[in-house]
Amino acid sequence: MAPPRPRAILVDMDDTILAAGQRPEVLLAVAREFADALAPYAPEPVSDRLETALTLFWSDPERHRIARFSIEEARRGVVRETFATLPPLTPDLADRFAARFSAVRDAMGTCFPGALEGLQALKDLGIRLALVTNGSSATQRAKIERFGLAAFFDHIQIEGEVGFGKPEPRAYHHAMAALGAEPHETWMVGDHLDWEVRAPQALGLTAVWCDGFAKGLPANAPCTPDHTVVSLSELPGLFAR
């Protein structure tokens, strides 16, 4: 039997509604652009080393919490540290590489197929929607404006504007209060297993994991989502009408 229709749904933005270029592919593309400057190193091992360094950097919760307010600066620092282990690559080259990576990845940003249609379908059903995203106000507002997301939401909550973010309990409580909803009638949808599944489940929300890149639940997943979707367009089919 399908669960009852939620009164409210909290929706993540990055890698849930919006898809940036996949980092390994972008790193390799930029490394190939810089092939002459990276000599004597080939583009492939340089991009592999950068991917390893960036994965390690962003997997640290404390560094992630601080650096997500200055993502380009954080990337530049990681590239500089990596290039320092690859003489004769210079800090200036690292800065140019990091800037190009940011530009290419931002330019590749797009909405996942079915994302906007799914949001519109939920809105048409009368479900109250909140966009709940971490990061800085300037960065996230620019994305909201670029993709016309504001029209879909009754409440927009950006970490850099309210002073707190996921997975802090008050981030979810604040959004629910804005929508006039209680945990038992609220769903959280997003790609981050800690922020959009484990943390909201602990508060009594139903958690929907959005596997936008169709990679499947990791074998070492820290929790089990209540539901899994590849596209937000699948959400209306999860609950009773």
C-alpha positions in Angstrom: 0.0 0.0 0.0 1.3 3.4 -0.9 2.0 5.8 2.0 -0.3 8.9 2.4 0.4 12.0 0.5 2.9 14.2 2.5 1.7 17.7 3.5 5.2 19.1 2.9 8.4 18.1 1.1 11.8 19.6 1.8 14.0 19.4 -1.3 17.8 19.7 -1.7 19.2 21.5 -4.7 22.7 20.5 -5.8 22.9 17.0 -7.2 19.1 16.6 -6.6 17.5 19.3 -8.8 20.7 20.6 -10.4 23.5 18.4 -12.0 27.0 19.7 -12.4 29.5 18.0 -14.7 30.8 14.9 -13.0 34.1 15.9 -11.4 36.4 13.2 -12.7 35.4 13.8 -16.3 35.7 17.6 -15.9 39.2 17.2 -14.3 40.4 15.0 -17.1 39.0 17.4 -19.8 40.7 20.4 -18.2 44.0 18.4 -17.7 43.9 17.6 -21.4 43.5 21.3 -22.2 46.6 22.0 -20.0 48.5 19.0 -21.4 51.5 21.1 -22.5 51.8 23.0 -19.3 51.5 19.8 -17.2 54.5 18.2 -18.8 56.4 16.0 -17.9 53.2 14.6 -16.4 50.4 13.2 -18.6 46.9 14.5 -18.1 45.4 11.2 -16.8 47.6 10.8 -13.7 47.3 14.5 -12.8 43.5 14.4 -13.0 43.5 11.1 -11.0 45.6 12.6 -8.3 43.4 15.7 -8.1 40.3 13.6 -7.9 41.8 11.6 -5.0 42.8 14.8 -3.2 39.4 16.5 -3.7 37.5 13.4 -2.5 39.7 13.3 0.6 39.2 17.0 1.2 35.4 17.0 0.8 34.9 13.8 2.8 36.1 15.6 6.0 32.9 17.0 7.6 34.6 19.9 9.3 36.5 21.1 6.2 33.3 20.6 4.2 31.3 22.8 6.6 33.8 25.6 6.3 34.8 25.4 2.7 31.4 25.2 1.2 31.1 29.0 1.7 34.2 29.5 -0.5 34.3 26.6 -2.9 36.5 28.2 -5.5 39.1 29.1 -2.9 39.0 25.6 -1.5 39.5 24.0 -4.9 42.4 26.4 -5.5 44.0 25.3 -2.3 43.6 21.6 -3.1 45.1 22.0 -6.6 48.0 24.0 -5.2 48.8 21.3 -2.6 48.6 18.6 -5.2 50.8 20.5 -7.7 53.3 21.1 -5.0 53.9 17.4 -5.0 54.5 17.4 -8.7 57.6 19.5 -9.5 58.0 21.6 -11.6 54.3 22.5 -11.6 53.9 26.0 -10.1 51.3 27.7 -7.9 50.4 30.0 -10.8 49.6 27.0 -13.0 47.6 25.5 -10.1 45.5 28.7 -9.8 44.9 28.8 -13.6 43.9 25.1 -13.6 41.5 25.6 -10.6 39.9 28.6 -12.2 39.3 26.8 -15.5 37.9 23.7 -13.7 35.4 25.9 -11.8 34.4 27.7 -15.0 33.9 24.5 -17.0 32.0 22.7 -14.3 29.7 25.7 -13.7 29.0 26.0 -17.4 28.0 22.4 -17.5 25.4 22.9 -14.8 21.9 21.9 -15.8 18.7 20.5 -14.3 18.3 16.7 -14.0 15.8 15.3 -16.5 12.3 15.5 -15.0 13.3 17.6 -12.1 11.3 20.7 -12.9 8.4 18.7 -14.1 8.4 16.7 -10.8 8.4 19.9 -8.8 5.5 21.3 -10.8 3.5 18.1 -10.3 4.0 18.3 -6.6 3.0 21.9 -6.6 -0.1 21.1 -8.6 -1.1 18.6 -6.0 -1.1 21.2 -3.3 2.0 19.9 -1.5 4.0 22.7 0.2 7.6 22.8 -0.9 10.8 24.1 0.7 14.1 24.4 -1.0 16.7 23.6 1.7 20.3 24.0 0.6 23.7 24.5 2.2 26.3 27.0 1.0 26.6 30.7 0.6 23.8 33.1 -0.3 25.5 34.5 -3.4 26.4 31.2 -4.9 23.0 29.5 -4.2 20.9 32.5 -5.1 22.7 32.7 -8.5 21.7 29.1 -9.2 18.1 29.7 -8.1 17.9 32.7 -10.4 19.6 31.0 -13.4 17.3 28.0 -13.4 14.1 29.8 -12.3 13.6 27.7 -9.2 12.0 30.2 -6.9 8.6 29.8 -8.5 8.3 26.2 -7.4 8.8 26.8 -3.7 6.8 28.2 -0.8 10.0 28.6 1.3 13.6 29.0 0.3 16.2 28.3 3.0 19.9 28.9 2.3 22.5 28.1 5.0 24.4 31.3 4.4 21.3 33.4 5.0 19.8 31.7 8.1 23.1 30.8 9.8 22.6 27.1 10.0 22.4 24.2 7.6 21.9 20.4 7.2 22.5 18.2 9.1 21.7 20.4 12.1 18.2 19.5 13.4 17.1 23.2 13.4 17.6 23.3 9.6 14.8 20.8 9.2 12.6 22.2 12.0 12.9 25.7 10.6 11.8 24.6 7.2 8.9 22.6 8.5 7.8 25.5 10.7 7.8 27.8 7.6 5.6 25.3 5.8 3.3 24.7 8.8 4.1 20.9 8.8 5.0 18.3 11.4 7.7 15.7 11.0 5.3 12.8 10.5 3.7 14.6 7.5 7.0 15.8 5.9 9.4 14.2 3.4 13.0 15.2 2.8 14.4 14.6 -0.7 18.1 14.7 -1.6 21.3 13.0 -2.7 23.3 13.2 0.5 22.8 10.1 2.7 23.7 11.8 5.9 22.0 15.2 5.3 18.9 14.1 3.5 18.4 10.6 4.8 19.9 9.7 8.2 19.5 13.1 9.9 15.8 13.7 8.8 14.9 10.1 9.6 16.2 10.7 13.2 13.7 13.5 13.5 10.7 11.5 12.2 10.7 12.6 8.6 10.3 10.3 5.6 13.6 10.3 3.7 13.8 9.9 -0.1 17.2 9.4 -1.5 17.7 10.9 -5.0 20.1 8.8 -7.0 20.3 11.3 -9.9 23.3 9.6 -11.5 21.8 6.1 -11.1 24.9 4.8 -9.3 22.9 2.7 -6.8 23.1 2.7 -3.0 26.7 2.3 -1.9 27.5 -1.0 -0.2 28.7 0.9 2.9 25.7 3.2 3.0 25.3 4.6 6.6 21.5 4.3 6.4 18.6 3.0 4.4 16.3 5.5 2.6 12.6 5.1 3.0 12.3 5.5 -0.8 14.8 5.9 -3.7 14.2 7.8 -6.9 16.4 8.6 -9.9 14.3 11.7 -10.9 12.1 14.0 -9.0 9.4 13.2 -11.5 9.0 9.9 -9.7 7.9 11.4 -6.5 4.1 11.8 -7.1 4.0 8.0 -7.9 5.3 7.1 -4.4 2.3 8.2 -2.4 -1.4 7.7 -2.5 -3.4 10.3 -4.3 
